[in-house]
Amino acid sequence: MAKLRATLPFVISNSFSLLGNSIAGVVLPLVLLAKTGDALAAGTLAIVCAVPQVLAGVFGGALLDRMNRRDLSVISDIISAASIAALPIIDATVGLSFGWFVLCGVIGAVGDIPGMTARDTLLPAVVKHDGLELQKFMGVAQSVENLVVIVGPAVASMGMGLLGSANTLWLTAAMSTIAAVVTLFVPRAVGVPAKAEEMKKSDTGLVKTALASTKEGVHVLFASHPVLRASVVLGMLIVIVMGSYQGMVLPVFFTQENAPTLLGYVLSAMSVGALIGSLGYAKCAYSLKRRTWYVVSFVGMAFGVAALGSLWSYEVLLLGAALLGLASGPVSALFGFFVYGLIPDEHRGAALGTQNSLMLVVTPVAVFATSIVIEIVGVGTTSFVLAVAWIALTVYALAMKAMREI
């Protein structure tokens, strides 16, 4: 137990934070669709919130190389809890409208994005503090995350049935609050960045520091190592396609089918598959070459997306989601290993802050574009187009020169 004095509270805190986000990821799109009845409104909300998300990511990345990462994680979780708790309060008093979603989304971005980056930068530090091996820990961490994400959508579906959609958001607020409290049990010294004092002395103001941090992050991500660059690019492309499915196509489909609670169970099936896949990778990481894991993952995900994208029936959606999750487990752990292993600690805040900002730009843009396509051609055609896009992504991933010798 002593050996896990930093890792254990970190994993528990991260699990509660992920559980809250998992619940919110199911409930929020359905609440917005129920209140507005418009897929384009949900897409517009995503794009409107993108600007504060990017700014929070940029400034958060700069702060995380200069301030205690554990402390910033705690503050971020508290802000996130407050922004989510406001929604059911507003719904019960003056009533939710699109404007309230925008306001709470902007406030939530200030907490969510730096908090996510803070946990990303803390992970290698707590692993090192407790003397664990990073590659194997990534498989275990991915398994724990997938287990949490299994529970989240199922809890969301049950919560909506018992409490109503808006009131289920109280669960998300509670999870973020618990995450903040548990993070306090991570030794504070673990959160101190390498060369923090040097960077504080060289600071020339927050704006200039943030711009310099972003420039530094872009250089580290895209110019320092070809495998790191490929991992980031592929990660962004995966987020574009999957963000469009989870954030728009599936919520709209199940809303139109008058079965919104089924969305949670499809996402849970995906997480069950991902849990099995990441556990298998953690157990057998060294039994196959990394390239073999990589190829098997991308080919398996292609079959899963083909089934999911067909929207053929509820049973096919469950099967496709489970297969997609199963195949994604190894490659998710691999990408995490490459990213954490190839970024020096003193650049980790800048690089991961920039990466998270980029991810948070492409996701709302993809969701907004998807909402427009759904309005024009319908959800079925949109789903087919996304499935074809995923097949193209698979071919690109397998052909990438940087990933042939991993």
KAVENQUI-V264286 format. One record per residue. N is the residue number from 1. SS is DSSP state (helix for helix, strand for strand, loop for the rest). PHI is phi in degrees with one decimal (* if undefined). NEAR is the number of other C-alpha atoms within 12 Angstrom. Layout:
BEGIN
n = <N,N>
ss = <SS,SS>
phi = <PHI,PHI>
near = <NEAR,NEAR>
END
This chain:
BEGIN
n = <1,2,3,4,5,6,7,8,9,10,11,12,13,14,15,16,17,18,19,20,21,22,23,24,25,26,27,28,29,30,31,32,33,34,35,36,37,38,39,40,41,42,43,44,45,46,47,48,49,50,51,52,53,54,55,56,57,58,59,60,61,62,63,64,65,66,67,68,69,70,71,72,73,74,75,76,77,78,79,80,81,82,83,84,85,86,87,88,89,90,91,92,93,94,95,96,97,98,99,100,101,102,103,104,105,106,107,108,109,110,111,112,113,114,115,116,117,118,119,120,121,122,123,124,125,126,127,128,129,130,131,132,133,134,135,136,137,138,139,140,141,142,143,144,145,146,147,148,149,150,151,152,153,154,155,156,157,158,159,160,161,162,163,164,165,166,167,168,169,170,171,172,173,174,175,176,177,178,179,180,181,182,183,184,185,186,187,188,189,190,191,192,193,194,195,196,197,198,199,200,201,202,203,204,205,206,207,208,209,210,211,212,213,214,215,216,217,218,219,220,221,222,223,224,225,226,227,228,229,230,231,232,233,234,235,236,237,238,239,240,241,242,243,244,245,246,247,248,249,250,251,252,253,254,255,256,257,258,259,260,261,262,263,264,265,266,267,268,269,270,271,272,273,274,275,276,277,278,279,280,281,282,283,284,285,286,287,288,289,290,291,292,293,294,295,296,297,298,299,300,301,302,303,304,305,306,307,308,309,310,311,312,313,314,315,316,317,318,319,320,321,322,323,324,325,326,327,328,329,330,331,332,333,334,335,336,337,338,339,340,341,342,343,344,345,346,347,348,349,350,351,352,353,354,355,356,357,358,359,360,361,362,363,364,365,366,367,368,369,370,371,372,373,374,375,376,377,378,379,380,381,382,383,384,385,386,387,388,389,390,391,392,393,394,395,396,397,398,399,400,401,402,403,404,405,406>
ss = <loop,helix,helix,helix,loop,loop,helix,helix,helix,helix,helix,helix,helix,helix,helix,helix,helix,helix,helix,helix,helix,helix,helix,helix,helix,helix,helix,helix,helix,helix,helix,helix,helix,helix,helix,helix,loop,loop,helix,helix,helix,helix,helix,helix,helix,helix,helix,helix,loop,helix,helix,helix,helix,helix,helix,helix,helix,helix,helix,helix,helix,helix,helix,helix,loop,loop,loop,loop,helix,helix,helix,helix,helix,helix,helix,helix,helix,helix,helix,helix,helix,helix,helix,helix,helix,helix,helix,helix,helix,helix,helix,helix,helix,loop,loop,loop,loop,helix,helix,helix,helix,helix,helix,helix,helix,helix,helix,helix,helix,helix,helix,helix,helix,helix,helix,helix,helix,helix,helix,helix,helix,helix,helix,helix,helix,helix,helix,helix,helix,loop,loop,loop,loop,helix,helix,helix,helix,helix,helix,helix,helix,helix,helix,helix,helix,helix,helix,helix,helix,helix,helix,helix,helix,helix,helix,helix,helix,helix,helix,helix,helix,helix,helix,loop,helix,helix,helix,helix,helix,helix,helix,helix,helix,helix,helix,helix,helix,helix,helix,helix,helix,helix,helix,loop,loop,loop,loop,helix,helix,helix,helix,loop,loop,loop,loop,helix,helix,helix,helix,helix,helix,loop,loop,loop,loop,helix,helix,helix,helix,helix,helix,helix,helix,helix,helix,helix,helix,helix,helix,helix,helix,helix,helix,loop,loop,helix,helix,helix,helix,helix,helix,helix,helix,helix,helix,helix,helix,helix,helix,helix,helix,helix,helix,helix,helix,helix,helix,helix,helix,helix,helix,helix,helix,helix,helix,helix,loop,loop,loop,loop,loop,helix,helix,helix,helix,helix,helix,helix,helix,helix,helix,helix,helix,helix,helix,helix,helix,helix,helix,helix,helix,helix,helix,helix,loop,loop,loop,loop,loop,helix,helix,helix,helix,helix,helix,helix,helix,helix,helix,helix,helix,helix,helix,helix,helix,helix,helix,helix,helix,helix,loop,loop,loop,helix,helix,helix,helix,helix,helix,helix,helix,helix,helix,helix,helix,helix,helix,helix,helix,helix,helix,helix,helix,helix,helix,helix,helix,helix,helix,helix,helix,helix,loop,loop,helix,helix,helix,helix,helix,helix,helix,helix,helix,helix,helix,helix,helix,helix,helix,helix,helix,helix,helix,helix,helix,helix,helix,helix,helix,helix,helix,helix,helix,helix,helix,helix,helix,loop,helix,helix,helix,helix,helix,helix,helix,helix,helix,helix,helix,helix,helix,helix,helix,helix,helix,helix,helix,helix,helix,loop,helix,helix,helix,loop,loop,loop>
phi = <*,-62.3,-67.0,-108.3,-67.2,-103.2,-67.2,-62.3,-63.6,-63.0,-64.4,-63.7,-61.2,-61.6,-64.9,-65.1,-63.5,-65.0,-62.3,-62.2,-65.1,-65.2,-63.5,-63.1,-62.1,-84.3,-77.0,-58.3,-61.5,-69.8,-63.1,-64.2,-64.3,-67.7,-79.3,-107.0,65.7,-137.0,-63.6,-65.6,-64.5,-64.8,-66.0,-65.7,-59.6,-61.5,-73.2,-65.4,-78.8,-65.7,-62.7,-62.3,-63.5,-64.6,-60.6,-63.5,-66.6,-66.5,-69.8,-63.6,-62.2,-66.2,-67.6,-71.8,-92.9,-128.4,-122.7,-66.9,-70.8,-64.8,-64.2,-65.7,-63.9,-63.1,-60.3,-62.5,-64.4,-65.9,-62.5,-61.0,-60.6,-65.6,-67.0,-75.8,-62.3,-65.4,-64.8,-65.6,-65.0,-63.8,-62.4,-80.9,-109.1,-93.1,92.7,-79.8,-134.0,-59.0,-60.6,-65.8,-61.6,-63.9,-60.8,-68.2,-65.8,-65.2,-63.1,-61.9,-62.3,-62.5,-91.9,-64.6,-70.6,-61.6,-65.3,-62.4,-67.7,-60.4,-67.0,-62.0,-74.6,-74.1,-54.5,-63.3,-68.9,-71.8,-63.4,-65.2,-59.3,-96.3,69.6,-97.0,-97.7,-62.7,-61.6,-69.9,-63.0,-61.2,-65.4,-65.9,-60.9,-63.7,-65.7,-63.1,-61.5,-65.9,-62.6,-63.7,-71.3,-66.6,-68.6,-54.4,-60.5,-65.4,-62.1,-61.2,-64.4,-67.0,-62.7,-64.2,-69.5,-91.8,-108.1,95.2,-61.8,-64.2,-68.1,-64.2,-65.5,-59.3,-63.6,-62.0,-60.5,-65.0,-63.2,-65.4,-65.1,-61.9,-58.9,-62.2,-66.4,-66.6,-59.4,-61.9,-84.3,-72.7,-51.5,-61.0,-62.5,-65.2,-82.7,-78.5,-69.9,-65.1,61.8,-61.8,-63.9,-59.3,-69.3,-61.9,-65.7,-91.6,-63.1,-122.9,111.2,-64.4,-65.3,-63.4,-62.8,-64.5,-64.9,-64.7,-64.0,-65.3,-60.2,-63.6,-62.7,-61.6,-62.9,-63.4,-71.1,-113.6,-126.5,-92.2,-157.7,-62.2,-69.1,-62.7,-60.2,-63.1,-62.1,-68.2,-61.7,-64.5,-59.0,-64.7,-65.2,-63.1,-63.1,-59.7,-71.6,-70.8,-62.9,-67.4,-67.8,-72.9,-89.4,-140.5,-61.3,-67.9,-58.9,-66.1,-60.1,-72.1,-65.9,-65.1,-81.2,58.3,-140.4,-62.6,-68.7,-69.6,-57.3,-60.0,-73.8,-65.4,-66.9,-66.3,-60.7,-60.8,-70.7,-60.9,-60.9,-64.9,-62.3,-62.7,-65.0,-74.0,-64.5,-61.7,-67.4,-60.6,-75.3,-120.1,-53.1,-97.0,-82.6,-126.1,-68.2,-59.6,-61.6,-65.0,-56.2,-60.7,-66.0,-59.3,-62.1,-68.7,-65.9,-62.1,-62.7,-61.9,-64.7,-62.7,-66.9,-59.5,-69.6,-64.0,-70.2,-71.0,50.6,-67.8,-159.8,-61.3,-66.1,-67.0,-62.2,-62.2,-63.9,-62.8,-63.9,-64.9,-66.8,-60.2,-64.2,-57.6,-74.4,-78.2,-55.0,-62.8,-70.6,-64.2,-65.4,-63.4,-61.5,-62.3,-63.1,-63.1,-64.5,-69.6,-78.3,-102.4,-105.8,-62.3,-57.3,-69.8,-110.4,-67.0,-62.7,-62.5,-67.7,-72.4,-62.9,-65.9,-60.9,-62.9,-63.0,-62.9,-61.1,-80.0,-81.9,-69.5,-64.2,-65.2,-62.7,-64.7,-64.0,-63.0,-61.7,-64.2,-63.1,-65.9,-62.7,-61.5,-62.8,-86.2,-113.7,97.1,-72.3,-65.5,-64.5,-60.7,-62.7,-63.9,-61.6,-65.6,-63.6,-63.9,-61.2,-67.1,-60.9,-62.9,-62.7,-62.3,-61.2,-62.5,-63.3,-73.0,-90.8,-61.5,-62.7,-62.0,-98.3,-80.7,-118.1,-71.7>
near = <9,11,15,21,25,34,37,29,33,44,35,31,38,44,35,36,43,39,39,42,40,41,46,47,37,48,46,43,46,44,37,39,37,27,23,21,19,26,39,30,34,44,38,31,37,39,29,29,34,35,27,32,39,34,32,39,43,44,42,50,51,47,44,48,46,37,32,35,44,46,33,39,45,37,31,37,47,34,31,42,40,30,35,45,32,30,41,32,22,23,25,15,11,12,17,26,25,30,22,25,36,29,23,33,38,30,31,39,40,38,37,45,47,50,48,46,43,49,48,41,48,45,44,40,38,37,33,24,27,25,17,22,22,31,33,26,34,38,36,37,40,42,36,35,37,41,34,35,40,36,34,42,42,34,36,45,35,26,27,31,20,14,18,25,36,39,31,39,44,33,36,44,37,30,36,45,33,29,40,37,28,30,42,30,27,38,26,26,20,32,38,30,36,26,21,25,16,14,25,21,12,15,21,15,17,22,19,17,28,32,26,28,38,39,24,31,38,33,23,33,36,25,19,20,22,24,34,34,30,30,34,41,29,33,34,28,29,38,30,33,41,40,33,42,47,42,42,51,46,47,43,43,38,32,26,22,17,15,21,33,33,35,43,41,34,43,47,42,37,42,41,39,36,43,38,32,39,40,34,28,39,33,20,19,30,18,13,18,18,26,28,23,34,35,30,28,34,36,29,32,43,37,31,36,44,31,30,41,41,32,33,18,19,25,18,23,35,33,33,36,43,36,38,45,44,39,38,46,45,49,42,42,42,45,36,34,34,30,39,37,28,30,34,28,30,31,38,45,55,44,47,51,46,44,45,44,39,34,33,39,33,32,37,38,32,35,43,33,32,44,38,25,26,33,23,15,15,21,32,29,21,32,37,28,26,41,33,23,25,36,27,23,29,30,18,23,33,27,19,23,15,21,30,20,16,24>
END
